[in-house]
Structures are given as C-alpha cells and as structure tokens.
Amino acid sequence: MIAVIVVCVLVTMFVLVLSLITINKGYAYQHTVDPLPSKNNKENQETNDEEKK
C-alpha cells in the first residue's frame, strides 16, 4: 500500500515539474509587433485605391 502512495506522489511531482517548465517557457516567449505603416506608405495605398476605381 505504501508503494502505491509513493508512486502516486512521484507521478504528481513529475506532472507538477513539467507544468512549471511549460508555464515558464510560455512566459519567456518574446512576442513581436509589426511596425506601424509610415505616412508615405498610407498615402500610396490611398492613391492606389483611387486608381482601382
């Protein structure tokens, strides 16, 4: 009976450690953001849209 409890505790600890590693990697991920389009680029898109009409 004690062997079953020891195995259950070991499995629980193993799952806990894996969960903490996964959470840690998730928080360490570096997100990137695309830069805002420049004003000149926006004006070029507007003239291209007018030409399509």
N, C-alpha and C positions, 0 to 999 in steps of 0.2 A: 504494500500500500504506500509506503514512504517513497518507493521508487517512482510510482506514478506521479506523486506530488512533485518530486524533484524534476521529472521530465516536463511536467506542465509549467513549472516555474522557469525552466531553461528555455522552453519554446516561447513563453511570454516575454522573457527578457530579449530573446533574439528578435522577435517581432517589434518590440519597442525600439531597439537599437536601429533596425532597418527603417522604421518610421522616422526617427530623428535624423538619420542620414538623408533620407529623401526630402524632408522639410528643409534641412539645411541647404541642400543643393538648389531647391526651389527659390529660397530667399537670396541665394548668391547669384542667380541668373541676372545678367546685365541686359535690360531692355533697351532697345534703340528707338529713336523717334526720327521720322523723316523731317528734313528741314522744310521750313515754310517756303512756298514759291516766292520768287522775287517779284517786284513790281513790274519789271520789264517783261517777265515771263507771263504775267497775268494780262498785260496789255496785248501781247502777241496772241494769246488764246482768244481774247475778245475779237480781234480783227480776223482771226481765222474762222470764228463762229459766224461773223457777219458775211464773210466771203462764201460760206457754205449755203447761205440762204439764197 
